Amino acid sequence: EKAVNLKKDLAEMQEWMTQAEEEYLEKDFEYKSPEELENAVEEMKRAKEDVLQKEVRVKILKDNIKMLATKVPSSGQDLVTELNIVLENYQLLCNRIRGKCHTLEEVWSCWIELLQYLDLETAWLNNLEERVQMTENLPDKLDAVNDALESLESVLRHPADNRTQIRELGQTLIDGGILDDIISEKLEAFNARYEELSHLAVSRQIALEQQLQTMRETDHMLQVLQENLTELDRQLTSYLTDRVDAFQMPQEAQ
């Protein structure tokens, strides 16, 4: 009777493993929204816990069958053979579910990381847009133009590492068919805004550099002119002080 009950337990265990495999490992999942992906991650976590909780039952079953085989070898030998098959299948099921759970957790982590990088770069784009707007309607002063140029250049020196991460994470998920529509839409919008603002910022940078160069050249010319006028004024004052006749002066002084 004990052998019959143990045989029944083995059959039930095998049936449960078959159902678990069909439910958790053989279904075709499509992750078209973050909610679907998150639900799948949670489901696989529950599946992993469910399978691992059966470990106690498997151990008790194993001990009972080995004990029976020791006491009644004739009845227990066939059960030991069936047990070994169940143990092998159980271990395989545990490994596969652990593997799928780990994969889904990695995919979810990839998605969260992508969102974080997009948030960082969007904040940078907002800052860049603000700096570009600050370069408009500047007062016609050398310091104001120079400060605006330095401010814009400091933002433009932003490293490209985050954008590389966005591209690689997005492509990894899209290649796996995970959230591909949503990610493609997000990346398209981000890249379009990045290209537009970058080109605008560089154009403003070039314009400010040219404006600054022109203002510096003008300032230099005015300085040279001022120096010449000061020297001429000194000479004329000297001539007047010495009561020099105008016709004795050089032509340019006359």
Contacts in CASP RR format, 6 or more apart in sequence:
PFRMAT RR
TARGET T0000
AUTHOR 0000-0000-0000
METHOD contacts of the structure
MODEL  1
EKAVNLKKDLAEMQEWMTQAEEEYLEKDFEYKSPEELENAVEEMKRAKED
VLQKEVRVKILKDNIKMLATKVPSSGQDLVTELNIVLENYQLLCNRIRGK
CHTLEEVWSCWIELLQYLDLETAWLNNLEERVQMTENLPDKLDAVNDALE
SLESVLRHPADNRTQIRELGQTLIDGGILDDIISEKLEAFNARYEELSHL
AVSRQIALEQQLQTMRETDHMLQVLQENLTELDRQLTSYLTDRVDAFQMP
QEAQ
2 64 0 8 1.000
2 68 0 8 1.000
3 68 0 8 1.000
3 72 0 8 1.000
3 75 0 8 1.000
3 76 0 8 1.000
3 79 0 8 1.000
6 61 0 8 1.000
6 64 0 8 1.000
6 65 0 8 1.000
6 68 0 8 1.000
6 79 0 8 1.000
7 79 0 8 1.000
7 82 0 8 1.000
9 61 0 8 1.000
10 61 0 8 1.000
10 65 0 8 1.000
10 79 0 8 1.000
10 82 0 8 1.000
10 83 0 8 1.000
10 86 0 8 1.000
13 54 0 8 1.000
13 57 0 8 1.000
13 58 0 8 1.000
13 61 0 8 1.000
13 86 0 8 1.000
13 90 0 8 1.000
14 85 0 8 1.000
14 86 0 8 1.000
14 89 0 8 1.000
16 54 0 8 1.000
17 86 0 8 1.000
17 89 0 8 1.000
17 90 0 8 1.000
17 93 0 8 1.000
20 47 0 8 1.000
20 50 0 8 1.000
20 51 0 8 1.000
20 93 0 8 1.000
20 97 0 8 1.000
21 93 0 8 1.000
21 96 0 8 1.000
23 47 0 8 1.000
24 43 0 8 1.000
24 44 0 8 1.000
24 47 0 8 1.000
24 97 0 8 1.000
24 100 0 8 1.000
25 96 0 8 1.000
25 97 0 8 1.000
25 100 0 8 1.000
29 36 0 8 1.000
29 40 0 8 1.000
30 36 0 8 1.000
31 37 0 8 1.000
31 40 0 8 1.000
31 107 0 8 1.000
31 177 0 8 1.000
31 178 0 8 1.000
31 179 0 8 1.000
32 179 0 8 1.000
32 181 0 8 1.000
32 182 0 8 1.000
33 179 0 8 1.000
33 182 0 8 1.000
34 111 0 8 1.000
34 179 0 8 1.000
34 182 0 8 1.000
37 104 0 8 1.000
37 107 0 8 1.000
37 108 0 8 1.000
37 111 0 8 1.000
37 178 0 8 1.000
37 179 0 8 1.000
38 108 0 8 1.000
40 104 0 8 1.000
41 101 0 8 1.000
41 104 0 8 1.000
41 105 0 8 1.000
41 107 0 8 1.000
41 108 0 8 1.000
44 97 0 8 1.000
44 100 0 8 1.000
44 101 0 8 1.000
44 104 0 8 1.000
44 105 0 8 1.000
45 101 0 8 1.000
47 97 0 8 1.000
47 101 0 8 1.000
48 97 0 8 1.000
48 98 0 8 1.000
48 101 0 8 1.000
51 93 0 8 1.000
51 94 0 8 1.000
51 97 0 8 1.000
52 94 0 8 1.000
54 90 0 8 1.000
55 94 0 8 1.000
58 86 0 8 1.000
58 87 0 8 1.000
58 90 0 8 1.000
61 83 0 8 1.000
61 86 0 8 1.000
62 83 0 8 1.000
62 87 0 8 1.000
65 76 0 8 1.000
65 79 0 8 1.000
65 80 0 8 1.000
65 83 0 8 1.000
66 80 0 8 1.000
68 75 0 8 1.000
68 76 0 8 1.000
68 79 0 8 1.000
69 75 0 8 1.000
69 76 0 8 1.000
69 77 0 8 1.000
69 79 0 8 1.000
69 80 0 8 1.000
107 173 0 8 1.000
107 178 0 8 1.000
110 169 0 8 1.000
110 170 0 8 1.000
110 172 0 8 1.000
110 173 0 8 1.000
111 173 0 8 1.000
111 178 0 8 1.000
111 179 0 8 1.000
113 165 0 8 1.000
113 169 0 8 1.000
114 166 0 8 1.000
114 169 0 8 1.000
114 170 0 8 1.000
114 173 0 8 1.000
114 183 0 8 1.000
117 162 0 8 1.000
117 165 0 8 1.000
117 166 0 8 1.000
117 169 0 8 1.000
118 166 0 8 1.000
118 186 0 8 1.000
118 190 0 8 1.000
120 162 0 8 1.000
121 162 0 8 1.000
121 163 0 8 1.000
121 166 0 8 1.000
121 190 0 8 1.000
121 194 0 8 1.000
122 190 0 8 1.000
124 155 0 8 1.000
124 158 0 8 1.000
124 162 0 8 1.000
125 193 0 8 1.000
125 194 0 8 1.000
125 197 0 8 1.000
127 155 0 8 1.000
128 155 0 8 1.000
128 156 0 8 1.000
128 158 0 8 1.000
128 197 0 8 1.000
128 198 0 8 1.000
128 201 0 8 1.000
129 197 0 8 1.000
131 151 0 8 1.000
131 152 0 8 1.000
131 155 0 8 1.000
131 201 0 8 1.000
132 152 0 8 1.000
132 197 0 8 1.000
132 200 0 8 1.000
132 201 0 8 1.000
132 204 0 8 1.000
134 148 0 8 1.000
134 151 0 8 1.000
134 152 0 8 1.000
135 148 0 8 1.000
135 149 0 8 1.000
135 152 0 8 1.000
135 204 0 8 1.000
135 208 0 8 1.000
138 144 0 8 1.000
138 145 0 8 1.000
138 148 0 8 1.000
140 215 0 8 1.000
142 212 0 8 1.000
142 215 0 8 1.000
142 216 0 8 1.000
142 219 0 8 1.000
145 208 0 8 1.000
145 211 0 8 1.000
145 212 0 8 1.000
145 215 0 8 1.000
146 212 0 8 1.000
148 208 0 8 1.000
149 205 0 8 1.000
149 208 0 8 1.000
149 209 0 8 1.000
149 212 0 8 1.000
152 201 0 8 1.000
152 204 0 8 1.000
152 205 0 8 1.000
152 208 0 8 1.000
153 205 0 8 1.000
155 201 0 8 1.000
156 201 0 8 1.000
156 202 0 8 1.000
156 205 0 8 1.000
163 194 0 8 1.000
166 187 0 8 1.000
166 190 0 8 1.000
167 187 0 8 1.000
170 183 0 8 1.000
170 187 0 8 1.000
173 179 0 8 1.000
173 180 0 8 1.000
173 183 0 8 1.000
174 180 0 8 1.000
174 183 0 8 1.000
174 184 0 8 1.000
232 253 0 8 1.000
235 253 0 8 1.000
236 253 0 8 1.000
239 249 0 8 1.000
239 253 0 8 1.000
246 254 0 8 1.000
247 254 0 8 1.000
END
